[in-house]
Amino acid sequence: MDPEDDPGADDDDDDDMLPEPALMRDSSWKCGNKWTRITKRFHHRFVTDVIGKPLRCASDSKVLLQAAADAFTAHEQAVKAGVLHRDISDGNVLITESGRCIVNDWDMAIYLPTADDKDASPRRPRHHERTGTWKFMSTLLVNGHHMADTIQDDMESFVLVIIYHALRYFPHNKKQLTRYIVEEVFNRHLVLSNGLHEGGQGRRSLFLNMGYIEPDFEMDCKPLNEWIHAAILAVRQWIAEQTATSEPPTKRLGTSYKPQVPPEGKPDLLTHAVLRQNFTTCLGFLDWLPDKPVDAIEELERVEKEGQKVGRALPDAYKR
């Protein structure tokens, strides 16, 4: 955890042991950025009696959504306890042997402001570095709308994690586009000379316009399909609501989409409640498929290699 975010951390004893910041910035081992300061961190190790596997090891699509629902519940409980994770990703949401889930790697977590903190200075975002895993960071964060992580940024990360795994490992009607979608929505970005990452246009297009996956996108598994479409609408609503009057206008992300706020005036991502109910509803459906995960990208690469060996053209189903 960053000592800046840990009120109990005492830096005084360590200051004399560290070289001058300028020396650290210019050292030969310091590669790839030009930060004006370096965040000091504490190295932690701890041992648990639970071994988790990556989400790609889910035995079927229902296990995938159930695991994500467990992780979402853990996140909600953490927020109620005043803690924000800030790095929801495929490596930090793990499936246990029982098919349930744990949330791992809380080293980037921070304490959320409380009612008693209302007179305190707001938490200062670290402009010299971003927190999170780029592939699953929220649309507003990667597009520079704001710098300090919010609860809603974490909730969108859950949506991105599920969409990523659904696209890559379970059957849908855009199989031939899977590698293209993953590259444009989840991976594409530039690393600037100052070490910061820039990009996120594909993510914005996905949520605001069904870009890349296209409006007629459907998972073969209907309950998972329904969850994904409902979640995309919730994120779209939040982005539109947050950017409608943002200044400067560039922070409005160029969208003309009007937020469709429910009658009670509360956006769906204001709290965990709506997504939590979506998990409960979709997991309760009876028409889940016994679909086994298959890596669509690896399958495409295999077909390409086999075609190259015999001089055969790539089948139309795998072309973009």
C-alpha positions, -999 to 999 in steps of 0.1 A, spaced: 0 0 0 12 35 -8 22 52 24 4 83 11 -28 64 15 -19 48 48 -24 71 78 -5 48 100 26 47 78 57 65 92 82 76 65 106 94 88 128 64 96 132 56 60 140 90 45 177 90 54 182 56 38 169 66 3 190 84 -23 179 118 -35 149 116 -59 169 131 -87 195 103 -84 168 77 -85 151 93 -116 184 93 -135 197 60 -124 206 34 -151 180 9 -138 152 35 -140 136 28 -174 106 40 -194 94 71 -177 103 105 -165 83 108 -133 93 137 -110 90 115 -79 89 79 -70 62 63 -48 77 44 -19 60 11 -12 62 -17 13 67 -52 2 43 -77 18 40 -114 18 12 -135 33 2 -171 30 -34 -184 27 -49 -219 28 -69 -212 -4 -55 -218 -39 -73 -198 -66 -72 -204 -104 -77 -178 -131 -112 -171 -144 -102 -187 -177 -103 -220 -158 -141 -217 -152 -157 -250 -161 -186 -233 -179 -202 -199 -184 -224 -202 -153 -193 -208 -131 -177 -178 -147 -206 -155 -138 -210 -171 -103 -173 -164 -96 -177 -129 -107 -208 -125 -86 -188 -137 -55 -160 -112 -62 -186 -84 -67 -201 -92 -33 -166 -91 -17 -160 -58 -33 -193 -44 -21 -185 -56 15 -151 -40 13 -166 -7 2 -190 -8 31 -160 -13 53 -144 18 37 -119 0 14 -116 4 -24 -96 -23 -43 -86 -3 -74 -72 -32 -94 -101 -55 -104 -86 -77 -131 -84 -113 -144 -54 -119 -122 -71 -107 -90 -104 -125 -93 -97 -162 -87 -118 -194 -87 -115 -218 -58 -117 -256 -61 -153 -254 -50 -162 -232 -80 -166 -200 -59 -143 -170 -59 -119 -149 -39 -106 -114 -46 -68 -112 -45 -41 -85 -44 -53 -58 -22 -19 -40 -22 -33 -11 -43 -64 -7 -21 -71 26 -3 -93 38 25 -124 56 13 -133 90 28 -158 88 56 -184 113 69 -158 123 95 -134 133 67 -157 159 52 -134 187 64 -102 170 54 -84 177 22 -96 155 -7 -74 125 -16 -48 136 -40 -45 115 -72 -10 104 -81 -6 121 -115 28 104 -120 13 70 -122 -21 53 -127 -34 25 -105 -49 -6 -121 -45 -31 -150 -49 -13 -183 -69 -40 -199 -97 -37 -173 -95 0 -163 -127 20 -166 -135 41 -197 -134 73 -178 -100 66 -163 -83 55 -195 -98 84 -214 -85 109 -189 -118 121 -175 -104 119 -139 -74 104 -122 -84 92 -88 -102 58 -88 -139 57 -78 -162 29 -67 -178 31 -102 -145 26 -119 -140 -7 -100 -176 -18 -109 -169 -11 -146 -138 -32 -142 -159 -62 -132 -180 -57 -163 -149 -56 -185 -135 -87 -169 -167 -107 -176 -170 -94 -212 -133 -103 -219 -137 -138 -207 -171 -143 -223 -157 -131 -257 -125 -151 -255 -136 -184 -240 -173 -190 -246 -193 -192 -279 -209 -162 -294 -219 -149 -329 -187 -128 -334 -162 -155 -331 -144 -145 -362 -139 -110 -347 -126 -121 -313 -90 -113 -317 -98 -80 -334 -122 -70 -305 -98 -80 -278 -70 -60 -294 -90 -29 -300 -111 -28 -268 -88 -43 -242 -52 -40 -254 -46 -10 -277 -28 19 -261 3 40 -264 30 44 -238 41 81 -238 76 94 -232 66 103 -196 56 67 -189 19 73 -189 -5 52 -211 -29 68 -236 -58 51 -254 -92 38 -245 -111 48 -276 -122 12 -282 -135 9 -247 -155 41 -251 -169 29 -284 -179 -5 -269 -200 10 -241 -215 40 -259 -221 25 -294 -217 -13 -291 -186 -7 -311 -164 -36 -323 -188 -62 -308 -216 -46 -330 -252 -41 -319 -263 -76 -329 -238 -93 -306 -251 -123 -288 -236 -150 -265 -249 -185 -272 -257 -188 -235 -288 -166 -230 -284 -158 -193 -248 -146 -198 -259 -127 -229 -286 -109 -209 -262 -100 -180 -237 -86 -205 -262 -64 -223 -277 -51 -191 -243 -43 -177 -233 -25 -209 -264 -3 -206 -256 5 -170 -220 15 -178 -232 36 -208 -257 54 -186 -230 62 -160 -205 74 -186 -231 97 -202 -243 110 -168 -207 117 -157 -196 134 -189 -227 153 -199 -215 186 -184 -178 179 -179 -153 207 -184 -134 211 -206 -157 197 -233 -130 172 -243 -139 153 -211 -174 147 -225 -158 119 -247 -176 131 -278 -208 114 -270 -243 126 -278 -259 97 -258 -283 111 -233 -283 94 -199 -315 74 -192 -317 78 -155 -344 58 -137 -375 76 -124 -360 78 -89 -331 97 -103 -303 73 -93 -280 59 -121 -276 21 -120 -239 23 -110 -245 47 -82 -244 17 -58 -237 -20 -62 -275 -28 -60 -285 -30 -96 -255 -51 -108 -259 -73 -78 -296 -79 -87 -286 -86 -123 -262 -113 -111 -289 -128 -89 -315 -128 -117 -293 -142 -144 -278 -169 -122 -314 -180 -114 -322 -187 -150 -326 -224 -159 -314 -223 -195 -276 -222 -188 -256 -242 -213 -230 -268 -204 -205 -248 -225 -168 -257 -219 -143 -229 -223 -123 -228 -255 -97 -200 -262 -110 -185 -294 -77 -167 -300 -56 -198 -296 -79 -217 -318 -76 -190 -345 -38 -191 -343 -38 -229 -345 -60 -228 -377 -37 -202 -392 -6 -223 -385 -22 -254 -399 -33 -235 -430 2 -222 -435 17 -257 -434 -5 -270 -462 -9 -238 -481 -46 -235 -473 -63 -202 -470 -79 -192 -437 -116 -202 -435 -140 -173 -439 -153 -178 -404 -119 -168 -390 -112 -138 -412 -115 -101 -403 
